[in-house]
């Protein structure tokens, strides 16, 4: 049984017993015992721990965790202090500066966003070292679909920032018209110039929150 420590525990209590999750759990036990897997086992569900269901106002969906040492810690696009800022996050910072005039932080730890109600959820929550997408298709997509489906039921607006093909796949789960979807290419160096730069998702997100009578996000990382 996974313990998250907030309202997600009650919301997801039946998920841990489902056959697909039991199979996923056995797969992960073997992977963690025989391979180098990121993030650390205790960090897998940090996105949900940092941002409760009730507090969630914005969702950023990533692909899968960073797959090099010391990077992944359970929040998509985030790395711990002291770790080099990855290229995708550098591009996110560039867009925030262009959009809002906020200077890039000197670290990549995005806890400040999570504490304001930004759920930073990868589509797949684990990965083998140096093997991107190595845990794709083993069950995580079904789990994260469930998380999104629960957020879809919220009666207060949630703004979804969907960057890249993997994130766009979640669009089918977001059917409640009260919620808003902002879609752009992924911020990786391979695709950022195809429309991520200039998307202005951060100011647009805040305007949507204001329009709904909700507090905007302070996107500055302290």
N, C-alpha and C positions, 0 to 999 in steps of 0.2 A: 504494500500500500504506500503510495506517495503522499507525503505530507507537505503541503505548500505553505499553510499558515495564515490564510485569509479566506475570503468567501469563495474562491475557486475550489476549495476542498469540498464544500457541499455541492457546488454546481457539477463537478466532475466525478463525484463519488462512485458512479456506476461505470465510469469509463475504464477503470483499472481492472475490472473483472471481465471485460469483453474478450472474446477469443483472439481478436487481432492484437490487442495490447498484451495479452499473456504471451503470445508468440513473439511479439516485439521485445518483451522483457527478457525472454530466454535468449534471443539473438544478441541483445546488448550484454547480457552476463558473459556470454562466450567472447564477444568482441573485446570487452574491457579486460578480460583475463588473458587474451592471446594477442591483442593488437594495441597500438597506441591510438587512443580515441580521445577526441576533444568534444565538448569541454570536459573538465573533471566531472565525475558522476554526480557529485553534490551540487553542481552548477547547472545541470541540464534544464531545470524548470525555473531558473532565475527570472525570466521575463514575467512569469505569472507571480512569483514571489514579490517582485519589485512593484508591480502594478496590479492592484486588485480589480476584480470585475466592476465593482461599484465605482471606483475612481477612474476607470478607463474612459478617456475622451478622444484619444487618437491612437491609431494602430499603424505601425511601420512593419511591413512584412519583408524579411530577407529570404535568402535562398537556403543555405545551410551554414553551419559555423565556419569561422576561419579554421584552416587546417594546418597551420604552422604553430610551433611551440609558443606557449604563454599568451596566445592571442584570445581565443574564445573563452567567454565566461558566462554565456547564457543570454546575453542581450544582443540582438542582431546589430551588426555594424560597429559594436563597441569593443574596445580593448581596455585592459587595466592600465592604470597610471604606470609610466615607466616603459611601456611597450611602444614601439614605433607605430605611428598612425598609418594604417593601411591605405592604399590608393583610393579605394571607394569612399572611405570616410573623409579623406582629404578633399575629394570632389564634392561631397555633401557640405563640408565646411565652406568650400568656394561658392557654392550656390547660395548658402545662407548669407555669406558676405555680400554677394551680388544682389540678393533679394532684400535683405534687411539691414545691411551695413554693419553686421556683427563680425568683428575680427575672429579668425579661427583660433580655437583653443590650442594650447601647447601640449595637450594630451588627448586621448581618445576615449576616456571613460564617460559614458553617456548616462550615468546614474541620475543627473539633474533632470533629464527628460522623463525618465521612468517615474520619478517621484512626483511629477506633475500630472501623471495619468497618461503617459505615452507608452503603450505596450509595444515592446520591440521584440517581435516574435519571428523566428526563422520558420520557414515552411517545413524543414527537416531539422531536428534538434541535436543530432550528433553526426560525427564524421571521423573517418580514419585520418591519421596524420598524412599530409601531402597527397591526399586522394579526394579531391572535391567531388561531391555527389556520391560518395561511396556508400552512404546509407539511404540513398534515394530508393523509394519503392519498397521499404521494409515495414511500413506501417505508420511512420510519423505523419505522413500527409493526412491520413484519416484522423489522427489525433488533433492536428492543428485545424483541420476542417471543423471539428467539433467545437474547438475554442471559438472560431469565427462564427459558427452557427449560434452559439450562446450569446455572443456579442450582438449578433443580428437581432436578437429578441429584445435588446435594451430599448426602453421607451424614451431615452434621452439620446440626442444625436452623437454618433461616433464618426470621426473623419478617418478614412482609410487611405494611407499613402502607399500606392501599389507601384513599385518600380521594377520593371523587368518582367519577363515571361512567366517565371515561377509565381511571382506575386499576383500577376493578372489572373492566374487560374483560380484564385480565391474569389474573383468577382461573382462567380455563379452561386456562391454561398451567401453573398450579401444582397438580400432581396428586399429588405425593409426600406421603404422610400424615405424614412426619416434620416437614414445614414447617407453620407456622401463619400464618393470615391474619386480620388485624384490619381491619375494614371500617367506614368512617364517611363522612358527607358531606364535601365539600371544605371546607377552612378559609377560603375566600373570604368576604367580607362578605355575599355573596348567599345563602350556604348554611350558614355556620358555626353559626347558631342552630337549624338543623334536626337537630342531633345531633353535630356535631363538638365543640362545647363540651360537656364532660361525658363524652366517650368514654373518657377516661383511658387512651389508648393507650400513653402513655409508661411509666406504672407497670406496665400489663399486659404490655408488651413485655419489660420488665426481669424480671418474675416468670417469664415463659416462658423467658427465657434462663437464669435461675437454676435453674429446674426441669430444664433440659437440661444443667446443669453448666457453663454458659458464663458468662463475666463480663458483668454488666449494663453498659448504656451510661450514661456520665455525660452527662446531657442539658444540663448547664450550659455555656453558651458563654462562654469567657473573653475 
